[in-house]
Amino acid sequence: MKVAIYTLGCKVNQYETQAMERELRARGHETVPFDREADAYVINTCSVTAASDQKCRQAVHRARREHPEAVVAVCGCWSQTHAAEARALGADVLAGTGERMGFLSLLERAVREHGPERGAPLEAVDPPFERRHFEWLPAGGLEGRTRALLKVEDGCANFCSYCIIPYARGPVRSLPMGEAAVQALELKNRGYQEIVLTGIEISSWGRDLCQGTGLIDLLEAVSAAVPGVRLRLGSLEPRTITEEFCQRAAILPDLCPQFHLSLQSGCDATLRRMRRKYGAARYLQSVELLKSTFRHPAVTTDLITGFPGETEEEFRETLEFIQKCGFARMHIFPYSQRPGTPAAEMEQVPKALRAERAHRAAEAAAAMRRAYLEECVGRTEEVLFEQPAGEEGLFLGHAPNYAEVLVKGTELHNQVRPVKITRTDGEFLFGELEE
């Protein structure tokens, strides 16, 4: 059968999509782009915000409308937490965030048994809080990528007041260290030059294994298994960044000096309403530790503006705080009311004000990004090249700090080459290949 998969959301969803695509091909099926004719259309969903839910509903509607004779299947966070909605939209196969291989078996069955009369959907939505074991899935990258994803953790126990993901993913489960090293070596042997360790909340890796190990131990084991392969960490909680973590991480030769530390707000009062497990001072300590340990690291973050109860004074406090941090890049989101979370019941900031604050924060972020990139000019960076860019003979790649670099060149895909950085336009770096 021919299967098309549409993926919404985070790197974990991307990882799980590539794993399902690999398994489908191993079972003798063909995977095709979502805009091609197929026997089955799979929507791998996200539910991080109400806007994400809307995108999921639209994707299911579109697949059902444009391909009325095909099987439409839904999996992921939105269908885990909103199974009744997915069922009402006419999904033929319905699963959540667990047991992806079983989901594919249901998909095969649905295509075999598919007829003109639609019955009840085939379902495999389990109670997420009963999960105790990490679900093994094959590691890899989406087709044509030079960078592979290695999922090492699932689940979250933070229960931030704005977030529904713990209810979609269940408790923390970790991929054992030895298995992570084996999968990383397999990725190296398949030609990947960079591996991203990802998960729902990788800072909690190992807590369920009860072996006294943490993320830095995992990082050291994977680094030892794949010398010469760049390693990059997914999103981290500030508590991860300690003096010991930095000292041990700094001597790993292939660790990329880019660290995404979740912030959400620079105001202690807002952080308390968010139920985040740190204050602004602890966060700044993490940033300063990274900057004092690593050579010109890129510290990146997420920010929510207009969180319930946020006053103008609190927002200004956040603006001042992000300037102290000097981020290399920020992802900024106006608060999106997420039904089913405590924050949705709090006093809401008007949507227009949320957007206006996001715009002001974005202006500050753009200035910080330009300043960071200007500091890169004159340096030589080892760039992993990925794809041609535009019609001017340029090729795009990423430096270890994840800055996007453009050079004149052809046939550079999946090569790591030294590049002398010559200028920036505030968004990209431009450079010249060195021999």
C-alpha positions as CSV (number, residue, x, y, z in Angstrom):
1,M,0.0,0.0,0.0
2,K,1.0,3.6,-0.4
3,V,1.0,5.7,2.7
4,A,1.4,9.5,3.1
5,I,2.2,11.1,6.5
6,Y,1.6,14.7,7.6
7,T,3.5,15.8,10.7
8,L,2.6,18.6,13.0
9,G,4.6,19.8,16.0
10,C,7.9,19.1,17.6
11,K,11.1,17.1,16.8
12,V,9.7,14.2,18.8
13,N,6.9,14.0,16.3
14,Q,9.3,14.2,13.4
15,Y,11.3,11.4,14.9
16,E,8.3,9.2,15.3
17,T,7.2,10.0,11.8
18,Q,10.5,8.9,10.3
19,A,10.4,5.7,12.5
20,M,6.9,4.9,11.1
21,E,8.1,5.6,7.6
22,R,11.0,3.2,8.0
23,E,8.8,0.5,9.5
24,L,6.3,0.8,6.7
25,R,9.0,0.4,4.1
26,A,10.4,-2.5,6.0
27,R,7.0,-4.1,5.8
28,G,7.0,-3.7,2.0
29,H,4.9,-0.6,1.7
30,E,5.6,2.7,-0.1
31,T,5.7,6.1,1.5
32,V,4.8,9.1,-0.6
33,P,4.4,12.9,-0.1
34,F,1.1,14.0,1.5
35,D,0.0,15.7,-1.7
36,R,0.3,12.5,-3.7
37,E,-2.3,9.8,-4.2
38,A,-2.2,7.2,-1.5
39,D,-4.2,4.3,0.0
40,A,-3.8,5.8,3.5
41,Y,-3.2,9.3,4.9
42,V,-1.8,9.6,8.4
43,I,-1.8,12.8,10.4
44,N,0.7,12.8,13.3
45,T,-0.8,15.4,15.5
46,C,0.3,18.0,18.0
47,S,-1.7,19.5,20.9
48,V,0.8,22.0,22.5
49,T,-1.7,24.9,22.0
50,A,-5.3,25.5,21.0
51,A,-3.9,26.7,17.6
52,S,-2.2,23.3,17.2
53,D,-5.5,21.6,17.8
54,Q,-7.1,23.7,15.1
55,K,-4.4,22.8,12.6
56,C,-5.0,19.1,13.4
57,R,-8.7,19.4,12.8
58,Q,-8.0,21.2,9.5
59,A,-5.6,18.5,8.4
60,V,-8.1,15.7,9.1
61,H,-10.9,17.6,7.3
62,R,-8.6,18.2,4.3
63,A,-7.6,14.6,4.0
64,R,-11.2,13.4,4.4
65,R,-12.4,15.9,1.8
66,E,-9.7,15.5,-0.8
67,H,-9.3,11.7,-0.5
68,P,-12.8,10.4,0.3
69,E,-12.0,6.8,-0.8
70,A,-8.7,6.5,1.2
71,V,-8.1,5.5,4.8
72,V,-7.6,8.4,7.1
73,A,-5.6,7.7,10.2
74,V,-4.8,9.9,13.2
75,C,-2.1,9.5,15.9
76,G,-0.1,11.8,18.3
77,C,-0.8,14.2,21.1
78,W,-4.1,15.7,19.8
79,S,-5.8,12.4,19.2
80,Q,-4.5,11.1,22.6
81,T,-6.2,14.0,24.4
82,H,-9.1,14.7,22.0
83,A,-10.0,11.2,20.8
84,A,-13.7,12.0,20.7
85,E,-13.1,14.9,18.3
86,A,-10.9,12.8,16.0
87,R,-13.6,10.1,16.0
88,A,-16.3,12.6,15.1
89,L,-14.2,13.9,12.2
90,G,-14.3,10.5,10.6
91,A,-10.9,9.0,11.3
92,D,-10.7,5.4,10.2
93,V,-7.8,4.6,12.5
94,L,-7.3,6.3,15.8
95,A,-4.3,6.1,18.1
96,G,-2.5,8.3,20.6
97,T,1.1,8.7,21.5
98,G,2.0,5.1,22.4
99,E,2.5,1.8,20.6
100,R,3.3,3.1,17.1
101,M,4.0,-0.3,15.7
102,G,0.6,-1.5,16.8
103,F,-0.9,1.6,15.1
104,L,0.7,0.6,11.8
105,S,-0.7,-2.9,12.1
106,L,-4.2,-1.3,12.5
107,L,-3.5,0.9,9.5
108,E,-2.7,-2.2,7.4
109,R,-5.8,-3.9,8.6
110,A,-7.9,-0.8,7.8
111,V,-6.6,-0.7,4.2
112,R,-7.2,-4.4,3.7
113,E,-10.8,-4.2,5.0
114,H,-11.7,-0.8,3.6
115,G,-15.0,-0.7,1.8
116,P,-17.6,1.9,0.8
117,E,-19.5,1.7,4.1
118,R,-17.6,3.2,7.0
119,G,-17.9,1.6,10.3
120,A,-16.5,2.4,13.7
121,P,-12.8,3.4,13.6
122,L,-10.1,0.9,14.6
123,E,-8.7,2.4,17.9
124,A,-5.6,2.0,20.0
125,V,-5.7,4.9,22.5
126,D,-4.2,3.7,25.9
127,P,-4.1,5.4,29.3
128,P,-0.8,7.4,29.2
129,F,-0.2,7.4,32.9
130,E,-0.1,3.6,32.9
131,R,3.0,3.6,30.7
132,R,6.2,2.4,32.4
133,H,8.5,1.5,29.5
134,F,10.2,3.4,26.8
135,E,8.9,2.5,23.4
136,W,11.7,1.5,21.1
137,L,11.5,3.0,17.7
138,P,14.2,3.0,15.0
139,A,16.3,6.2,14.9
140,G,17.0,8.2,11.9
141,G,16.1,11.4,9.9
142,L,13.4,12.4,7.5
143,E,14.3,11.6,3.9
144,G,17.1,13.7,2.5
145,R,18.2,15.1,5.8
146,T,21.9,15.2,7.0
147,R,20.9,15.4,10.6
148,A,19.4,12.5,12.4
149,L,17.2,12.5,15.5
150,L,17.7,10.1,18.4
151,K,14.8,10.0,20.8
152,V,16.1,9.2,24.2
153,E,13.2,10.1,26.5
154,D,9.4,10.4,26.5
155,G,6.9,11.8,29.0
156,C,7.0,14.8,31.3
157,A,6.4,15.3,35.0
158,N,6.6,19.1,35.1
159,F,2.8,19.9,34.8
160,C,3.3,23.6,33.9
161,S,0.0,25.4,34.3
162,Y,-0.3,26.2,30.5
163,C,0.6,22.8,29.2
164,I,-1.3,19.6,28.4
165,I,1.6,17.5,27.1
166,P,2.1,15.5,30.4
167,Y,-1.5,14.3,29.9
168,A,-0.7,13.3,26.3
169,R,2.6,11.7,26.9
170,G,2.5,10.2,30.4
171,P,5.4,9.8,32.9
172,V,9.1,10.0,32.1
173,R,10.5,7.0,30.4
174,S,14.2,6.8,29.2
175,L,16.0,4.9,26.5
176,P,18.7,2.9,28.3
177,M,22.2,4.3,27.9
178,G,23.7,1.3,26.1
179,E,20.8,1.2,23.6
180,A,21.2,4.9,22.9
181,A,24.9,4.3,22.1
182,V,24.0,1.3,19.8
183,Q,21.4,3.4,17.9
184,A,23.9,6.3,17.6
185,L,26.5,4.0,16.1
186,E,23.9,2.7,13.6
187,L,23.2,6.3,12.6
188,K,26.9,7.0,12.1
189,N,27.2,3.9,9.9
190,R,24.3,5.1,7.8
191,G,26.3,8.3,7.0
192,Y,24.7,10.9,9.3
193,Q,27.1,13.6,10.3
194,E,25.1,15.0,13.2
195,I,22.8,13.5,15.8
196,V,20.2,15.4,17.8
197,L,19.3,13.9,21.2
198,T,15.6,14.7,21.6
199,G,12.7,13.9,23.8
200,I,9.7,15.5,25.4
201,E,11.8,16.6,28.4
202,I,15.4,15.3,28.1
203,S,16.6,17.0,31.2
204,S,14.7,14.3,33.1
205,W,16.5,11.5,31.2
206,G,17.4,8.6,33.6
207,R,15.2,9.4,36.5
208,D,13.0,6.3,35.9
209,L,16.1,4.0,35.4
210,C,17.1,4.5,39.1
211,Q,20.8,4.0,38.3
212,G,22.1,7.3,39.5
213,T,22.8,8.5,36.0
214,G,21.7,11.7,34.3
215,L,21.8,13.5,30.9
216,I,25.5,14.2,31.1
217,D,26.3,10.5,31.5
218,L,24.2,9.7,28.5
219,L,25.9,12.4,26.5
220,E,29.3,11.1,27.4
221,A,28.3,7.5,26.4
222,V,26.9,8.5,23.0
223,S,29.9,10.8,22.3
224,A,32.3,7.9,23.0
225,A,30.3,5.6,20.7
226,V,30.3,7.9,17.7
227,P,33.6,9.9,17.6
228,G,33.6,12.4,14.8
229,V,29.8,12.8,14.7
230,R,28.4,16.1,15.8
231,L,26.0,15.9,18.8
232,R,23.3,18.4,19.5
233,L,21.0,18.6,22.5
234,G,17.3,19.2,22.4
235,S,15.5,21.6,24.7
236,L,16.8,21.7,28.2
237,E,15.5,22.8,31.6
238,P,17.7,25.4,33.3
239,R,18.3,23.0,36.3
240,T,20.4,20.8,33.9
241,I,23.1,23.5,33.6
242,T,25.4,23.1,36.6
243,E,29.1,23.6,37.0
244,E,29.7,19.8,36.8
245,F,27.5,19.5,33.6
246,C,29.5,22.3,31.9
247,Q,32.9,21.0,32.9
248,R,32.1,17.5,31.7
249,A,30.3,18.6,28.5
250,A,33.0,21.1,27.5
251,I,35.6,18.4,27.0
252,L,33.4,16.4,24.6
253,P,35.0,17.1,21.2
254,D,31.9,16.8,19.1
255,L,29.2,18.5,21.2
256,C,27.7,21.5,19.4
257,P,27.8,24.7,21.5
258,Q,24.1,25.5,21.1
259,F,21.9,25.2,24.1
260,H,18.1,25.7,24.0
261,L,17.0,26.6,27.5
262,S,13.3,27.0,28.1
263,L,12.5,30.4,29.6
264,Q,8.8,31.3,28.9
265,S,9.1,34.4,31.1
266,G,11.8,36.5,32.8
267,C,9.5,37.6,35.6
268,D,9.4,35.6,38.8
269,A,5.7,36.3,39.5
270,T,4.8,35.1,36.0
271,L,7.0,32.0,36.3
272,R,5.2,31.1,39.6
273,R,1.8,31.3,37.8
274,M,3.3,29.1,35.1
275,R,4.4,26.6,37.7
276,R,7.9,26.7,36.3
277,K,10.5,25.1,38.6
278,Y,13.1,28.0,38.5
279,G,13.3,31.7,39.0
280,A,14.9,34.3,36.8
281,A,18.1,34.3,38.9
282,R,18.6,30.5,38.5
283,Y,18.0,30.9,34.8
284,L,20.6,33.7,34.4
285,Q,23.1,31.6,36.3
286,S,22.7,28.8,33.7
287,V,23.2,31.2,30.9
288,E,26.3,32.7,32.5
289,L,27.7,29.2,33.2
290,L,27.4,28.3,29.5
291,K,28.9,31.5,28.3
292,S,31.9,31.2,30.6
293,T,32.5,27.6,29.7
294,F,32.0,27.3,26.0
295,R,33.5,29.3,23.1
296,H,30.9,31.7,21.8
297,P,27.9,29.4,22.6
298,A,24.5,30.1,21.1
299,V,21.9,30.2,23.9
300,T,18.4,30.0,22.5
301,T,15.0,30.0,24.1
302,D,11.2,30.2,24.0
303,L,9.1,33.1,25.4
304,I,5.4,33.3,26.0
305,T,3.9,36.9,26.0
306,G,0.6,37.9,27.6
307,F,0.4,34.9,30.0
308,P,-2.7,35.2,32.2
309,G,-2.3,37.9,34.8
310,E,0.8,39.4,33.1
311,T,0.9,43.1,33.8
312,E,2.8,45.7,31.8
313,E,5.4,46.0,34.6
314,E,5.9,42.2,34.6
315,F,6.3,42.2,30.8
316,R,8.9,45.0,31.0
317,E,10.7,43.0,33.6
318,T,10.9,40.1,31.1
319,L,12.1,42.5,28.4
320,E,14.9,43.7,30.6
321,F,15.8,40.1,31.6
322,I,16.1,38.8,28.0
323,Q,18.6,41.6,27.3
324,K,20.7,40.4,30.2
325,C,20.8,36.9,28.7
326,G,21.8,38.0,25.2
327,F,20.1,35.2,23.3
328,A,21.3,34.1,19.9
329,R,17.7,33.3,18.8
330,M,14.3,33.4,20.4
331,H,11.0,31.7,19.6
332,I,8.3,34.0,20.8
333,F,4.6,33.1,21.1
334,P,1.6,35.1,22.3
335,Y,-0.1,33.0,25.0
336,S,-2.6,30.6,23.5
337,Q,-5.4,29.5,25.8
338,R,-5.3,25.8,26.2
339,P,-8.6,24.3,27.4
340,G,-8.1,21.7,30.1
341,T,-5.1,23.5,31.8
342,P,-5.1,25.6,35.0
343,A,-4.0,28.7,33.0
344,A,-7.1,28.6,30.9
345,E,-9.1,29.4,34.0
346,M,-7.0,32.3,35.0
347,E,-7.7,36.0,34.2
348,Q,-6.8,36.4,30.5
349,V,-4.8,39.1,28.9
350,P,-6.6,40.5,25.8
351,K,-5.4,38.8,22.6
352,A,-4.4,42.1,21.0
353,L,-2.1,42.9,23.9
354,R,-0.6,39.5,23.8
355,A,0.3,40.0,20.1
356,E,1.6,43.6,20.7
357,R,3.9,42.3,23.5
358,A,5.1,39.5,21.2
359,H,6.0,42.1,18.6
360,R,8.0,44.2,21.1
361,A,9.8,41.1,22.3
362,A,10.5,40.1,18.7
363,E,12.1,43.4,18.0
364,A,14.5,42.9,21.0
365,A,15.2,39.4,19.9
366,A,16.1,40.5,16.3
367,A,18.6,43.0,17.7
368,M,20.2,40.3,19.9
369,R,20.3,37.9,17.0
370,R,22.0,40.4,14.8
371,A,24.5,41.2,17.5
372,Y,25.3,37.5,18.0
373,L,25.8,36.9,14.3
374,E,28.0,39.9,13.9
375,E,30.3,38.4,16.6
376,C,30.6,35.4,14.2
377,V,32.1,37.5,11.4
378,G,35.8,36.8,11.0
379,R,35.6,33.4,12.6
380,T,36.1,30.0,10.8
381,E,33.2,27.6,11.4
382,E,32.9,23.9,10.5
383,V,29.6,23.9,8.5
384,L,27.5,20.8,7.8
385,F,25.9,21.5,4.4
386,E,22.4,20.4,3.6
387,Q,20.8,21.8,0.5
388,P,21.0,24.4,-2.3
389,A,19.5,27.8,-1.5
390,G,17.8,30.0,-4.1
391,E,19.0,30.5,-7.6
392,E,22.3,32.3,-6.9
393,G,24.5,29.3,-6.7
394,L,24.4,29.3,-2.9
395,F,24.5,26.3,-0.6
396,L,23.0,26.3,2.9
397,G,24.4,24.6,6.0
398,H,24.5,24.9,9.8
399,A,27.5,25.8,11.9
400,P,27.9,24.1,15.3
401,N,26.2,27.0,17.0
402,Y,23.2,26.3,14.6
403,A,23.6,29.6,12.7
404,E,22.6,29.2,9.1
405,V,25.5,29.7,6.7
406,L,25.4,30.4,3.0
407,V,28.4,29.9,0.6
408,K,28.9,29.8,-3.1
409,G,29.2,26.2,-4.1
410,T,27.6,23.1,-5.5
411,E,27.4,19.4,-4.5
412,L,28.1,20.1,-0.8
413,H,25.3,17.9,0.6
414,N,26.2,16.1,3.8
415,Q,29.8,17.5,3.8
416,V,31.4,19.3,6.8
417,R,33.6,22.0,5.5
418,P,35.5,24.9,7.1
419,V,34.0,28.3,6.2
420,K,35.4,31.8,6.9
421,I,32.5,33.9,7.9
422,T,32.6,37.2,6.0
423,R,29.3,39.0,6.7
424,T,25.7,38.7,8.0
425,D,22.4,40.2,7.0
426,G,21.0,39.7,10.6
427,E,19.4,36.4,9.8
428,F,22.0,34.4,7.9
429,L,25.8,34.2,7.9
430,F,27.7,34.4,4.6
431,G,31.1,33.0,4.1
432,E,33.8,31.4,1.8
433,L,34.9,27.8,1.7
434,E,38.4,27.2,3.0
435,E,40.6,24.4,1.8
